[in-house]
Amino acid sequence: MSNNGGRQGSYGGSTEETHARRTQAQRDAVTVEIGYALASAAFVAAVAFGVVTGPALFLDLSAGAVHALVTTGGALATALFALRVATVLFRFRQESAAPQPSQPGRTSPDS
């Protein structure tokens, strides 16, 4: 077996041959962005859940009202978590696809 970059095995090809390779910096940027998306989404979801279910802790409510608040808070937190992750990652994808300025420190070629 040689290590000359040729195909080995009978699987017929790999995705590395058909797609451009990403640099380590690009892979690191994606990893950081995914971590940021998950952490910020968890924070938003926790705050939303706390805001909705908070009254159940401080007010004397019936069991049905507490259940309704907890259910509503959980549903809202889940929806906001998914929405936050999707928007952060979508925005990152849009920004990474945008062309870079031609000169460092410039925002557009007209500047």
N, C-alpha and C positions, 0 to 999 in steps of 0.2 A: 504494500500500500504506500502510495506516495502522498506527499502533502503539497502538491503543486496547484491546488485550487480546483482541480477537476472534480467531476461528479463521481461519487462513490456510492455503490449500492444500486438497487434496481427500482427505486421509488420514482424515477422519472423526472426529477427536478425539484427545486426548492423555491420558496418564495423569495429567498435572497437573490436569486438569479433574475427574477422578473421585476422586482421592486428595488428602488434605490435604497441603499443602506442609510440608516440614521446615524448621526454622530453620537458620541457619548454625551455631549452637551444637550443634544435634542432629547435623548432618552431621559436624562436627568431632569430636564425641564418638564417633560410629561409626568414623571414620577412626582415631582414637587407639586405640580398643578393638581394632580389627582388627590394628593394628601391634603392640599389646601381646600379643595372642593368638599372632601369628606368632613374635614374638621369644621369648616364654616357651616356646612349643612347641619352637622350635629348640634352646633351652637344655636343656630336659628330654630331648629326643631325643639331643642330643650327650652328655649325662651318661650316659644309659642305654647308648648305644653304647660309650662309653669303659669303663663298668663291665663290660660283658659281654666286650668284646674286649681289655680290658687284660691279662688273663693271657697272651694270645698274645704280647705284647711281652716279658714278663718270664720266662716259663717256656719250657723247651725242649719244645715240643709237636710232634707229627707234623703233616704238611701237612693231613691229614684233620680233625684237631682244630681247627687254625687256621681252616680253611674253615668248619667247623661253628660256631665262635664268631663269625666275621664274619657269616655268614648269619643266625644267631640274633640277633645285635646289630642288624643292619640291619632285620630284621623287627620286632623290639621297638621300635626307634627310630621306624620308620614308624608303627606302631600308636599309640605314645604321642604322636607329633606330631599325628596326626589326632584322637585323643581329647582332647588338651589344647586344641586350637583349638576343637573342638566344645563343650567344657564352658565355656570362657571366653566364647564368643559366646552360648551358651544362657543362661548366668547374666546376662550383660549385657542380653539381651532381656527376661528375667524382671524384672530390677531397673528397667529403663526403663519397663516396663508397670505397675509398682506405683504406686499413688497417692502423691502427695507429701504430707508432713505439712501440716496446716492452718496451723501457726505455725512460723516459722523456729526451728531449734534444738530443736524438740520431736520426739519419736519417734512419738507417737500422739496423737490428739485427747484421750485420757483423761489425759494427763500434766499 
